[in-house]
Amino acid sequence: MAARQDAAVRDAEKWFLDHGLPYFVDDVRAKVRARMSRPRIAVVLAVSVIASAAAGLGVGLASDSTSFGFATASWLLLAAVAAYALVVLRMHDIAGWALRRAFASLGLLFPLATRALPMLLLFVTFLFINTEVWQVTSAMDAGVLWTAVLFFGLAATGFLLVRLDEELDQFDDDISAETLLDVTADTPLAPTAHRLVDAGVDLQAEAEVTGLQKFNLVLALLVAQAVQVFLLAIAVFAFFVVFGVVAIDDTVISTWVTTAGTPHYDLGQSLVSSELARVSIFLAAFSGLYFTVYAVMDSNYREQFFTQIMRELARVVGARICYRELRRTGRETG
């Protein structure tokens, strides 16, 4: 009996890890919580800030550009924090599953794009052929441009975090005995589910997901949607690069930018000038923010995306209830 119970616990933990839910495993969550202690996080942040600031200062002095140095420091700090989260806090499990989930749901992306792109391109194309936009982006050095891209990305991330947290706030309130038996059918957790139902356990109380476990779910959904938004932004960037190469002559760019020696070709006499690349990057980043807002506000997309997600979350909640019961009975008999 104990051997079967231990095997069921291991199977449940493997299922959680395979589905990007490392924080649902008690031992993993305990280790992560220890690694997220205030003293440890303070040390990591201090080292990251000092190292990125030093690198940014060096780049700024070498390039004689304060903004480029600041952008370098900002991106390096973000990369350092991301590396710590991915490796030490086990978020690579979450990111890996979310990436697979995002590419598996690309079918939902096409109808979203067909609804969002026409209006967006109508508006953004007007900006693309606007003289002031070219003047603003051409006046930006690389540091300012990539800082603006980072700002758009952080704004989109903040908006997604708020909306996804709201979407998940009620998902664990609808668990029932029938749902629990259905989602655990044909799994090693099925006997535990039947035992819980027969015992009349309060499933609503057992199903509540909080703390690191809820953060795990929010982060997985965030990465999945961020990948889709990024792909759409790349498509917009490619559209404007092609459109600019075909429709906008160098003499027109020179007239708009009114800077001696324009347009510039940083990679030699190539098809894409630096002015065209900059305005395309800027408008693609803005489009990514627009897509983010549209995706969480569009009722049809939310219904399709979250209907699939909620089915998976129902399985997660059911597995978690049974897993907690197995761990609890294991401690009592151990």
C-alpha positions in Angstrom: 0.0 0.0 0.0 2.7 2.4 1.0 4.7 1.5 -2.1 1.7 2.2 -4.4 1.1 5.5 -2.6 4.8 6.6 -3.0 4.6 5.7 -6.7 1.4 7.7 -7.1 3.1 10.7 -5.5 6.1 10.4 -7.8 3.8 10.1 -10.8 1.9 13.2 -9.7 5.1 15.2 -9.2 6.4 14.1 -12.6 3.1 15.2 -14.2 3.3 18.6 -12.5 6.9 19.1 -13.8 6.0 18.0 -17.3 3.2 20.5 -17.4 5.2 23.5 -16.2 4.1 23.4 -12.6 7.2 22.9 -10.5 5.8 25.0 -7.6 3.0 22.5 -7.2 5.6 20.0 -6.0 6.1 20.4 -2.2 9.8 19.8 -2.1 10.5 22.1 -5.1 8.3 24.8 -3.7 10.1 24.6 -0.3 13.5 25.0 -2.0 12.3 27.9 -4.2 10.8 29.7 -1.2 14.2 29.4 0.6 15.9 30.8 -2.5 13.4 33.7 -2.5 14.2 34.8 1.0 14.7 38.6 1.4 18.5 38.4 2.2 19.2 36.2 -0.7 17.1 38.2 -3.2 18.8 41.4 -1.9 22.2 40.0 -2.5 21.3 38.8 -6.0 19.8 42.2 -6.9 22.7 44.1 -5.5 25.3 42.1 -7.4 23.1 42.3 -10.6 22.7 46.1 -10.3 26.4 46.7 -9.6 27.5 44.4 -12.5 25.0 45.7 -15.0 25.8 49.3 -14.0 29.5 48.8 -14.4 29.0 47.2 -17.8 26.6 50.0 -18.8 29.1 52.6 -17.7 31.9 50.9 -19.7 29.7 50.7 -22.8 28.6 54.3 -22.4 32.1 55.6 -22.1 33.3 53.4 -25.1 30.5 54.5 -27.3 30.4 58.1 -26.0 26.6 57.6 -25.5 24.9 57.9 -22.1 21.6 56.6 -23.4 23.3 53.5 -25.0 25.1 52.8 -21.7 21.8 53.1 -19.8 20.0 50.8 -22.2 22.8 48.3 -22.0 22.7 48.3 -18.1 18.9 48.0 -18.2 18.9 45.0 -20.5 21.8 43.3 -18.6 19.9 43.8 -15.3 16.8 42.2 -16.9 18.9 39.3 -18.3 20.6 38.7 -14.9 17.3 38.6 -13.1 15.8 36.3 -15.8 18.8 34.0 -15.6 18.5 33.7 -11.8 14.7 33.0 -12.1 15.2 30.4 -14.9 18.0 28.5 -13.3 17.8 28.9 -9.6 14.0 29.4 -9.1 13.2 26.5 -11.6 11.3 28.8 -13.9 12.8 27.0 -16.9 10.2 24.3 -16.3 7.4 26.9 -16.5 8.9 28.7 -19.5 9.4 25.4 -21.4 5.8 24.3 -21.0 4.5 27.8 -21.8 6.5 27.9 -25.0 5.1 24.5 -26.1 1.6 25.7 -25.1 2.0 28.9 -27.1 3.1 27.2 -30.3 0.4 24.6 -29.9 -2.3 27.3 -29.7 -1.0 29.2 -32.7 -4.3 28.3 -34.4 -6.0 30.8 -32.2 -3.5 33.5 -33.3 -4.7 33.6 -36.9 -8.3 34.6 -36.2 -7.0 37.1 -33.6 -4.7 38.6 -36.2 -7.4 38.9 -38.8 -9.5 40.9 -36.4 -6.7 43.0 -34.8 -4.3 43.6 -37.8 -6.6 45.4 -40.2 -7.5 48.2 -37.8 -4.0 48.3 -36.4 -2.2 48.4 -39.7 -4.6 51.1 -40.9 -3.6 53.2 -37.9 0.1 52.3 -37.7 0.6 52.7 -41.5 -0.6 56.2 -41.2 2.1 56.7 -38.6 4.6 55.0 -40.8 4.1 57.6 -43.6 4.1 60.4 -41.1 7.2 62.7 -41.2 7.3 63.4 -37.5 7.5 59.7 -36.6 10.6 59.3 -38.9 12.1 62.4 -37.4 11.6 61.2 -33.8 12.9 57.7 -34.4 15.9 58.9 -36.5 16.8 61.3 -33.7 16.9 58.3 -31.2 20.2 56.6 -30.8 20.2 52.9 -30.3 20.1 53.2 -26.5 17.0 55.4 -26.5 15.3 53.2 -29.1 15.8 49.9 -27.1 14.9 51.6 -23.9 11.6 52.6 -25.5 11.1 48.9 -26.7 11.8 47.8 -23.1 9.3 50.3 -21.8 6.6 49.0 -24.2 7.4 45.4 -23.1 7.2 46.1 -19.4 3.9 48.0 -19.9 2.4 45.0 -21.8 3.7 42.6 -19.1 2.2 44.6 -16.3 -1.2 44.8 -18.1 -1.1 41.0 -18.7 -0.2 40.2 -15.1 -3.2 42.2 -13.8 -5.7 40.7 -16.3 -4.4 37.1 -16.0 -4.6 37.3 -12.2 -8.2 38.4 -12.5 -9.0 35.6 -14.9 -7.5 33.0 -12.6 -9.1 34.5 -9.5 -12.3 32.5 -9.8 -11.2 29.4 -11.7 -10.7 27.2 -8.6 -14.2 28.0 -7.2 -16.0 25.6 -9.6 -14.5 22.3 -8.6 -17.1 19.6 -7.9 -17.0 15.9 -7.2 -17.9 15.1 -10.8 -15.2 17.3 -12.1 -12.6 15.8 -9.8 -13.5 12.2 -10.9 -13.6 13.2 -14.5 -10.2 14.9 -14.6 -8.4 12.1 -12.7 -10.1 9.2 -14.6 -7.6 6.7 -16.1 -4.7 8.1 -14.0 -2.9 6.8 -10.9 -4.7 9.5 -8.9 -8.2 8.0 -9.6 -8.4 5.8 -6.5 -7.4 8.8 -4.3 -10.1 11.0 -6.0 -12.8 8.4 -5.3 -11.7 8.1 -1.7 -11.9 11.9 -1.3 -15.4 12.0 -2.9 -16.6 9.1 -0.7 -15.3 10.9 2.4 -17.2 14.1 1.6 -14.1 16.3 1.7 -14.7 20.0 1.2 -13.3 20.2 -2.3 -13.8 24.0 -2.5 -11.4 24.5 0.4 -8.9 22.0 -1.0 -9.0 23.5 -4.5 -8.0 27.0 -3.5 -4.7 28.0 -5.2 -2.6 30.7 -3.6 0.9 32.0 -3.2 3.7 30.5 -5.3 1.3 28.0 -6.9 -0.9 30.7 -8.2 2.1 32.7 -9.3 3.2 29.5 -11.2 -0.1 29.5 -13.2 0.0 33.2 -13.9 3.6 33.1 -15.1 2.9 30.1 -17.4 0.0 31.9 -19.0 2.0 35.1 -19.2 4.8 33.5 -21.2 2.3 31.7 -23.5 0.6 34.9 -24.4 3.9 36.9 -24.6 5.2 34.5 -27.2 2.1 35.1 -29.3 2.3 38.8 -29.0 6.0 38.7 -29.9 5.3 36.7 -33.0 2.7 39.2 -34.1 5.1 42.1 -33.4 7.7 40.4 -35.6 5.1 40.1 -38.4 4.4 43.8 -38.1 8.1 44.6 -38.2 8.6 42.5 -41.3 5.6 44.1 -43.0 6.9 47.6 -42.5 10.4 46.7 -43.6 9.1 45.2 -46.8 6.6 48.1 -47.3 9.4 50.6 -46.7 11.8 49.0 -49.1 9.2 48.8 -51.9 7.3 52.1 -51.4 9.7 54.6 -49.8 12.6 55.9 -51.8 15.9 57.1 -50.2 15.1 60.7 -51.5 11.8 60.6 -49.6 13.6 59.5 -46.4 16.2 62.3 -46.8 13.4 64.8 -47.2 11.5 63.5 -44.1 14.6 63.2 -41.9 16.3 66.4 -43.1 19.7 65.2 -41.8 22.8 65.4 -43.9 24.0 62.1 -45.3 20.7 60.3 -44.8 19.6 57.6 -45.2 22.3 55.6 -43.4 23.2 52.0 -44.2 25.0 50.6 -41.2 25.6 47.3 -42.9 26.9 48.7 -46.1 24.7 49.5 -49.1 21.9 47.1 -48.1 18.2 47.2 -48.8 17.2 48.4 -45.3 18.4 51.7 -44.1 19.0 52.4 -40.4 16.1 54.9 -40.5 13.7 52.3 -41.9 14.8 49.7 -39.4 14.4 52.1 -36.4 10.9 53.2 -37.4 9.9 49.6 -38.0 11.2 48.5 -34.6 9.5 51.3 -32.8 6.1 50.7 -34.5 6.4 46.9 -34.0 7.0 47.4 -30.3 4.0 49.8 -30.1 2.0 47.2 -32.0 3.0 44.5 -29.5 1.5 46.6 -26.7 -1.7 47.1 -28.8 -1.9 43.4 -29.4 -1.6 42.7 -25.7 -4.5 45.0 -24.9 -6.6 43.6 -27.7 -5.9 40.0 -26.8 -7.2 40.3 -23.2 -10.1 42.6 -24.2 -11.3 40.6 -27.2 -14.2 38.4 -25.9 -14.0 35.9 -28.7 -10.2 35.3 -28.3 -10.5 35.2 -24.5 -13.3 32.7 -24.7 -11.4 30.4 -27.0 -8.0 30.8 -25.3 -9.3 30.5 -21.7 -11.8 27.7 -22.5 -8.8 25.5 -23.4 -6.7 26.8 -20.5 -9.5 26.3 -18.0 -9.9 22.6 -19.0 -6.2 22.2 -18.3 -6.4 24.1 -15.1 -9.3 21.8 -14.0 -6.9 18.9 -14.4 -4.3 20.8 -12.5 -6.6 21.5 -9.6 -7.9 17.9 -9.5 -4.3 16.5 -9.5 -3.3 19.0 -6.8 -6.2 17.9 -4.5 -5.2 14.3 -4.9 -1.5 15.0 -4.5 -2.0 16.9 -1.3 -4.1 14.0 0.1 -1.4 11.5 -0.8 1.2 13.6 0.8 -0.9 14.1 3.9 -1.7 10.4 4.3 1.9 9.5 3.6 3.0 11.7 6.5 0.4 10.2 8.8 1.4 6.7 8.0 5.1 7.5 7.8 
